[in-house]
Amino acid sequence: MAEHRQVHGLRVRILNTRPDIDTDQAVRRVAAALDLIAAHAPRNYRRLRADVAALVVERFPCRGAFFPDTRECLVELTFTVNPRHTLAEIASSIVHEATHARVARRCGPLPVRMRPREERICRRAELEFGLALPAGADADVVVQRARASLALSDPEVAPRIDWSVGARLIAEVDARSEGDGRT
């Protein structure tokens, strides 16, 4: 059953299917990531508030996603609470997905051939965000990841994904991690 919260005035829907994950911790980290965006990328923050109807935190086959039909940005549950991932990385993922929301709001659905261009727009937003962070705010990881993604070929930067394979892999990982406390 999903929980609903308000964070920064945004609706946040959390579907925590993992008993080893503290929902409150996920919400705190999303809130702290939004704090980073508001403080260091106020334009992105204002656009996010205008373009995104809600945030969703749940298990998913990638770090983040944007669902144009509902205008929701997803931040993956285990990514959000995993201490190996910094608040800057979570914030960067939100900036990326909110940029997809901005493109969808302004341009509507784009043809498949435009996906690499859109993905690069989102990666540039991540790069700008990382460059705006102060030293010591884990900006290097964000900047390096964005730069590496921007250097990829079109098929690499915007690969075709079989979501059913991703869902199966998540189910396998979750089944193995039940009871051992790993995320």
For each residue, the residues with C-beta under 8 A, 3 or more apart:
1: 15
2: 13 14 15
3: 13 14 15 16 23
4: 11 12 13 14
5: 11 12 14 27
6: 9 10 11 12
7: 10 12 27 30 31 34 55
8: 31 34 35 38 49
9: 6 49
10: 6 7 34 48 49 52 54 55
11: 4 5 6 53 54 55
12: 4 5 6 7 27 30 54 55 56 57
13: 2 3 4 54 55 56 57 58 72
14: 2 3 4 5 23 26 27 56 57 58 77
15: 1 2 3 56 57 58 59 77
16: 3 21 23 26 57 58 77
17: 58 59 77 174
18: 21 59 77 78 174 177 183
19: 178
20: 177 178 179 180 181 182 183
21: 16 18 25 26 77 78 81 183
22: 25 26 81
23: 3 14 16 26 27
24: 27 28
25: 21 22 28 29 81
26: 14 16 21 22 23 29 30 57 77 80 81
27: 5 7 12 14 23 24 30 31 57
28: 24 25 31 32
29: 25 26 32 33 80 81 87 90
30: 7 12 26 27 33 34 55 57 75 80 90 94
31: 7 8 27 28 34 35
32: 28 29 35 36 87 90
33: 29 30 36 37 75 87 88 90 91 94
34: 7 8 10 30 31 37 38 45 91 94
35: 8 31 32 38 39
36: 32 33 39 40 41 87 88 91 133 137
37: 33 34 40 41 44 45 48 91 94 95 129
38: 8 34 35 41 42 45
39: 35 36 42
40: 36 37 129 132 133 134 137
41: 36 37 38 44 45 95 128 129 132
42: 38 39 45 46
43: 46 47
44: 37 41 47 48 95 98 99 125 129
45: 34 37 38 41 42 48 49
46: 42 43 49 50
47: 43 44 50 51 98 102
48: 10 37 44 45 51 52 73 94 95 98 101
49: 8 9 10 45 46 52
50: 46 47 105
51: 47 48 71 98 101 102 104 105
52: 10 48 49 55 71 72 73 97 98 101
53: 11 70 71 72
54: 10 11 12 13 70 71 72 73
55: 7 10 11 12 13 30 52 72 73 74 75 94
56: 12 13 14 15 67 72 73 74 75
57: 12 13 14 15 16 26 27 30 74 75 76 77 80
58: 13 14 15 16 17 74 76 77
59: 15 17 18 76 77 78 170 174
60: 64 65 74 76 77 166 170
61: 161 163 165 166 167 169 170
62: 65 76 161 166
63: 75 76 79 93
64: 60 73 74 75 76 79 93 94 96 97
65: 60 62 73 74 97
66: 72 73 74 97 98 100 101 104
67: 56 70 71 72 73 74
68: 71 100 101 104 109
69:
70: 53 54 67
71: 51 52 53 54 67 68 101 104 105
72: 13 52 53 54 55 56 66 67
73: 48 52 54 55 56 64 65 66 67 94 97 98 100 101
74: 55 56 57 58 60 64 65 66 67 97
75: 30 33 55 56 57 63 64 79 80 90 93 94 97
76: 57 58 59 60 62 63 64 79 80
77: 14 15 16 17 18 21 26 57 58 59 60 80 81
78: 18 21 59 81 82 183
79: 63 64 75 76 82 85 90 93
80: 26 29 30 57 75 76 77 85 90
81: 21 22 25 26 29 77 78 183
82: 78 79 85 183
83:
84:
85: 79 80 82 89 90
86: 89 90 138 141
87: 29 32 33 36 90 91 138
88: 33 36 91 92 130 133 137 138 139 141 142
89: 85 86 92 93 138 141 142 145
90: 29 30 32 33 75 79 80 85 86 87 93 94
91: 33 34 36 37 87 88 94 95 129
92: 88 89 95 96 126 129 130 142 145 146
93: 63 64 75 79 89 90 96 97
94: 30 33 34 37 48 55 64 73 75 90 91 97 98
95: 37 41 44 48 91 92 98 99 125 126 129
96: 64 92 93 99 100 122 123 125 126
97: 52 64 65 66 73 74 75 93 94 100 101 122
98: 44 47 48 51 52 66 73 94 95 101 102 125
99: 44 95 96 102 103 121 122 125
100: 66 68 73 96 97 103 104 118 122
101: 48 51 52 66 68 71 73 97 98 104 105
102: 47 51 98 99 105 106
103: 99 100 106 107 110 118 121 122
104: 51 66 68 71 100 101 107 108 109
105: 50 51 71 101 102
106: 102 103
107: 103 104 110
108: 104
109: 68 104
110: 103 107 114 115 118
111: 114
112: 115
113:
114: 110 111 117 118
115: 110 112 118 119 158
116: 119 120 154 155 157 158
117: 114 120 121
118: 100 103 110 114 115 121 122 158
119: 115 116 122 123 149 157 158
120: 116 117 123 124 150 157
121: 99 103 117 118 124 125
122: 96 97 99 100 103 118 119 125 126
123: 96 119 120 126 127 146 149 150 157
124: 120 121 127 128 146 150
125: 44 95 96 98 99 121 122 128 129
126: 92 95 96 122 123 129 130 142 145 146 149
127: 123 124 130 131 142 143 146 147 150
128: 41 124 125 131 132
129: 37 40 41 44 91 92 95 125 126 132 133 142
130: 88 92 126 127 133 139 140 141 142 143 146
131: 127 128 139 143
132: 40 41 128 129
133: 36 40 88 129 130 137 138 139 142
134: 40 137 139
135: 139
136:
137: 36 40 88 133 134
138: 86 87 88 89 133 141 142
139: 88 130 131 133 134 135 142 143
140: 130 143 144
141: 86 88 89 130 138 144 145
142: 88 89 92 126 127 129 130 133 138 139 145 146
143: 127 130 131 139 140 146 147
144: 140 141 147 148
145: 89 92 126 141 142 148 149
146: 92 123 124 126 127 130 142 143 149 150
147: 127 143 144 150 151
148: 144 145 151 152
149: 119 123 126 145 146 152 157
150: 120 123 124 127 146 147 157
151: 147 148
152: 148 149 156 157
153: 156 157
154: 116 157 158
155: 116 158 159
156: 152 153 159
157: 116 119 120 123 149 150 152 153 154
158: 115 116 118 119 154 155
159: 155 156
160:
161: 61 62 166
162: 165 166
163: 61 166 167
164: 167 168
165: 61 162 168 169
166: 60 61 62 161 162 163 169 170
167: 61 163 164 170 171
168: 164 165 171 172
169: 61 165 166 172 173
170: 59 60 61 166 167 173 174
171: 167 168 174 175
172: 168 169 175 176
173: 169 170 176 177
174: 17 18 59 170 171 177 178
175: 171 172 178
176: 172 173 180
177: 18 20 173 174 180 181 182 183
178: 19 20 174 175
179: 20
180: 20 176 177
181: 20 177
182: 20 177
183: 18 20 21 78 81 82 177
